[in-house]
Amino acid sequence: MTDSPPQLFGWEFAADPYPAYAWLREHSPVHRTALPSGVEAWLVTRYTDARQALADARLSKNPVHHSESAHAKGKVGIPGERSADLMTHLLNIDPPDHTRLRRLVSKAFTPRRVAEFAPRVQELTDGLIDGFAGKGSADLIHEFAFPLPIYAICDLLGVPAEDQDDFRDWAGMMIRHGGGPRGGVARSVKKMRSYLAELIHRKRAEPGDDLISGLIRASDHGEHLTEGEAAAMAFILLFAGFETTVNLIGNGMYALLRHPVQRERLQRSLAAGETELLATGVEELLRYDGPVELATWRFATEPLTLGGQRIAAGEPVLVVLAAADRDPERFDAPGTLDLARRDNQHLGYGHGIHYCLGAPLARLEAQTALATLLRRLPDMRLAVETDELRWRGGLIMRGLRTLPVEFSPTGSEGLSTT
């Protein structure tokens, strides 16, 4: 590793950012850089600093605190959310509004609801595998990791089955344009916003046992979500809930394919009917090569010092979760994949008041997806060389464009209950 700063955000960096992050942790742990969009921001790479920043009330989630006007041009945050009137969600607000909205949303997004959803996640998982198990090959991103969380979150939200392919198209546009032209993303966001407004209107008249109906019903001391707040919350649950899980499944399976000893250990554990290694394994996959590379935007509301660097009011701060979760000061042998790792307080789901509300659902989907793939397609292998794989461009998320695999063709062995 040289003394000069590494090149950030190019294609080589996207394929393997970890050497660059190691350099930053050692030489410039809170590092000011120009992002591909032209916005300048501070990157926080050490675990201790990252954990502090994620919980620091002086770092606001609200882009109105950005000292530049770039946020008005759509250069921070989700493309199109401002013009579509979808800003009032948990990733963009601070207490006390954040406290009120999270309390209301939590009433609809309970662990019990997630647990009751487990059979449906298994049904969706088996149905998708049934679609390619007999071919002997598949692209695990497009045929499995992408549709699974889309259909799952649509079911959870209460999107009718006949409308779910539209959601899949809109979500696909968001992923495809992650690092390129933002117009397609903005158009998809506007279409989704119009649809959600109409769906919320219908659910008010005829509520069901779904998450959107739960958001509408949720109240606390007489407070309810407004229709706009409900639409923004449904949007962010979909937006934050699908791409993170796509990447968690994709990155996780890719890591297992590249670490056959760990994979075989997990397969033996599953064959014995054990679940402990699956649970610790998913947490380790989150730490080792997680789906969210950088936490979403924060903006200093006052001058502060972080990692020895003075940050001025209004400057953006991006916590690099991928760097923090491989910090040797916090994790033993951080570059080693150890599915049985015990002391694993990774930051993959964040920390503090913005800790991911959907973490239980993501864990359920990842555990179900990986366990079922390993059980049903036990000899799965990569169908291309690793240097042929491409990672999607973009700032926040980390995920593969495709994951071609081969395996021995099998018959349908799904556990569908319908």
C-alpha positions, -999 to +999 in steps of 0.1 A: +000+000+000+015+034-010+015+067+008-006+084-018-044+083-015-061+055-034-084+061-064-120+060-052-153+052-070-139+038-102-147+003-116-116-013-101-125+002-067-161-011-071-149-046-076-129-046-044-130-014-023-115-030+008-077-023+001-086+014-004-106+015+028-077-001+046-055+027+034-080+053+045-084+037+080-047+039+085-037+072+069-069+093+067-097+078+087-120+108+083-113+118+047-127+147+026-132+138-010-151+148-041-178+122-050-187+112-085-217+137-084-193+166-077-205+169-041-177+170-015-182+150+016-163+134+046-158+096+046-157+080+080-139+047+079-129+035+114-153+015+135-152+037+166-156+069+146-184+053+125-204+042+155-200+076+171-211+094+139-242+071+134-255+081+168-244+118+169-274+141+171-253+169+156-252+150+123-287+156+109-304+133+083-323+163+069-307+176+037-320+212+045-289+214+067-265+209+037-245+241+032-246+237-006-276+239-028-268+205-044-295+188-025-321+209-044-307+195-076-312+159-065-275+151-059-280+138-024-307+114-013-330+093-035-335+107-070-370+120-076-381+118-040-383+156-036-403+163-067-426+134-059-433+148-024-418+117-007-392+134+016-411+128+049-396+094+058-373+080+084-341+084+064-346+122+060-358+135+093-346+140+129-363+140+163-389+149+173-405+141+139-384+110+135-394+098+170-431+103+163-430+086+129-408+057+139-431+050+169-461+050+147-445+028+120-432+004+146-467-004+156-474-017+121-440-033+116-438-057+145-416-088+150-448-108+153-459-097+118-425-106+104-426-141+121-460-147+107-447-139+073-420-167+073-442-193+055-449-169+027-412-161+023-404-198+021-432-202-005-418-174-026-383-187-023-392-222-034-414-209-062-385-189-077-361-218-074-387-241-091-384-217-121-348-225-128-339-257-109-345-279-139-322-258-162-289-264-145-280-227-146-293-194-135-285-157-130-291-156-092-295-118-092-322-115-119-340-148-114-338-150-076-322-123-054-341-095-072-376-108-074-377-124-039-377-092-018-398-073-043-426-098-041-422-102-003-424-065+004-453-061-020-472-088-001-463-073+032-474-038+021-506-052+006-500-045-030-524-067-050-508-095-070-520-081-103-500-049-096-467-064-083-451-067-117-454-029-121-435-026-088-409-050-101-404-029-132-401+004-112-377-013-087-356-026-116-353+009-131-340+021-097-313-006-096-303-003-132-297+035-130-279+033-096-248+049-110-260+065-142-287+088-155-311+097-128-341+106-149-353+070-152-351+066-114-371+099-109-398+087-134-401+054-116-403+072-082-431+094-095-451+064-109-447+047-076-458+078-057-490+080-078-497+044-073-491+045-035-514+075-031-542+056-049-536+024-029-536+043+004-569+059-006-584+024-013-570+010+019-586+038+039-620+027+026-613-010+027-585-018+051-569-052+053-543-071+074-513-056+056-487-030+063-502-001+045-535-006+063-514-009+095-497+024+087-531+041+082-545+027+115-514+033+136-520+060+161-504+073+193-520+097+217-545+106+189-517+111+163-519+095+129-497+094+099-509+119+073-516+104+038-484+120+026-464+105+055-480+071+049-470+072+012-435+083+020-431+056+046-445+029+023-421+041-004-390+040+018-399+006+032-400-006-004-370+013-016-348+005+015-362-030+019-357-044-016-322-034-028-305-041+005-320-076+005-311-082-032-275-073-023-275-093+010-286-124-008-264-118-039-232-108-020-238-135+006-242-163-019-211-150-039-191-151-007-202-186+001-193-198-035-158-183-030-153-199+004-161-236-001-150-247+034-173-223+051-201-231+027-197-269+033-197-263+070-230-245+067-245-272+045-236-299+071-252-278+098-284-273+078-285-310+070-283-318+107-314-295+113-294-269+131-301-231+127-274-215+149-247-214+122-272-200+097-281-172+120-245-162+129-235-168+093-259-142+079-246-117+104-210-125+093-220-121+056-234-087+065-201-077+081-178-093+055-193-078+023-226-062+032-253-048+010-249-011+022-214+002+016-220+037+029-247+048+053-271+074+040-263+111+041-258+131+072-251+168+075-233+186+104-257+211+121-228+228+139-190+226+138-177+193+153-146+172+155-147+136+143-116+113+142-094+144+147-109+163+118-128+195+121-160+194+102-178+226+095-215+232+098-234+221+067-208+197+054-220+162+044-207+131+063-209+096+049-201+067+073-184+039+053-200+008+068-179-015+046-147+000+060-158+001+096-169-035+095-134-046+085-116-025+111-089-047+127-091-026+158-126-040+163-127-074+146-102-102+148-090-112+113-115-089+096-107-101+061-115-137+070-150-150+065-160-169+097-196-179+097-194-189+134-180-155+145-194-146+179-183-111+187-199-095+157-214-062+165-213-051+128-228-018+116-245-034+086-280-023+098-267+010+112-267+021+149-286+045+171-321+059+164-318+052+127-310+015+131-328-004+103-365-009+111-367-037+085-337-057+099-359-086+111-375-090+077-341-088+059-327-115+082-357-137+076-354-134+038-316-139+037-317-169+060-346-185+041-330-178+007-295-190+014-306-221+034-330-231+006-304-226-022-278-246-003-303-274+004-319-277-030-289-269-052-260-283-031-234-284-059-239-248-071-208-232-086-199-199-103-204-201-141-178-174-149-145-163-136-147-138-107-130-110-128-159-113-153-184-102-127-194-065-126-207-045-096-234-019-099-223+017-099-237+039-072-227+054-039-247+039-011-253+003-021-229-026-029-242-053-052-235-075-082-251-068-116-253-105-123-243-138-106-243-166-132-242-201-116-244-237-126-256-268-108-270-303-114-306-299-127-332-310-102-370-315-101-393-291-082-390-298-045-408-266-033-425-264+000-454-244-014-485-245+008-509-233-018 
